[in-house]
Amino acid sequence: MILLLVGIVLGVGGVLFLQHNYGPKQLTVEESSKLLNDLQVVTLERQSLQTQLDQVQGERDRNQSAQQKAAADLVQANERIATLTQTLQILQDAVPADPRGGNIGVRWGEITARAGVVNYRALVMREQSGKSPAFQGQFVVELAGTRNGRADTVVSEPVAFTLERFAPLQGTIALPDGFVPRKATLRVNDAQGRAQAMRIYFVRGASGQAGG
């Protein structure tokens, strides 16, 4: 029994000796705590990097989708522009010519009077310009009517405009007290004030007539 006990003690001592000198190093409490903290830091950093990676990948996917949609929208827009260009050309050709002829003419106009002001809208066009430079013009509205029972006129300030093929023009003219407009003469002059086109319309809302 004594020999058995001695053998057990020697065996345990030998195991402890081998483990202490040749086995894996045993960590202290402080070392274990530090290792655990380092592991937690690395884990959190890995999670943060993974989140950033997911965000970058999501942004990339959204950018790809946006680029694809932009490309599709561009194709549709080009098709729409081509259709509108054809429609615009048809409408331009369908607008009646200025009865006075000439390269530049007032193709359409509408003059209305209400509450002391006159609103005008007009369409000035010229024949196919080809490679000719744009026309720099001035648009003037001359109103003829009565004021306090006497004939009178009101002339608007010239409005500068640029004309390629067509130019829609609109504006408002304040009327003097007591002035009742009857007719409006729409005049188109060049930049030097020389007459290029004119057309006369009745004022709607004042005389109840319309024409040109």
Residue, then its C-alpha position, 0 to 999 in steps of 0.5 A: m500500500i505504501l509503495l502504491l501511494v508512493g507511486i501515485v505521488l511520484g506519478v502526479g508529481g511527474v505529470l505536474f513537472l511535465q505540464h509546468n515545463y513542457g505543457p501549454k502555458q497556464l494563463t493568469v486571471e489578468e492575462s485571461s481578462k486581457l485576452l477576452n477584452d482583445l477578443q471582444v474588440v476584434t469581434l466588434e471591429r469585425q462587425s463594424l467592417q462587415t456593416q460598412l461592407d454591406q453598406v458599400q455593396g448596397e450603395r453599389d447595387r443602388n448605383q447600378s440600378a440608378q444607372q440602368k434606370a437613367a439609361a432607360d429614361l434617356v432612351q425614352a426621352n430621346e424617343r419623346i423628343a423625336t416625336l415632339t419634334q415631328t409634331l412641332q414641325i407639323l404644327q408649324d406648317a399648319v399655322p396659317a401664314d401672315p396674309r401680308g406675306g414676307n419672310i417674318g410675320v405675325r401668324w396668330g394673336e389674341i388680345t384681351a382687356r380686363a380690369g384696366v389691363v390688356n393681356y396679349r399673346a402672339l406667335v411670330m414666325r419666319e420661313q425656314s431660316g436654314k443657316s441664317p443667323a437668328f433674327q433679333g427683333q422688337f415687338v410692340v403693341e399699339l392700342a387704339g381706342t377712346r378715352n373720355g369720349r375722344a380717340d386715343t392710342v397707347v403704345s407698349e414698350p418694345v420687347a426684345f426677342t430672338l427668332e429662329r423659326f418661331a417665337p411665342l410672345q406674351g405680356t401685359i399692358a397697363l391702361p390709363d384711367g378711362f381708356v377703352p381699347r378697341k383694336a391692337t396693332l402688333r408690330v415686329n421691328d428689327a433691332q434698329g426699329r425698322a418695320q418687318a411685320m404687323r397685324i391688326y386684331f380686335v380687343r376681346g372683352a372691350s368691343g366683343q369682337a375678335g379678328g385679324 
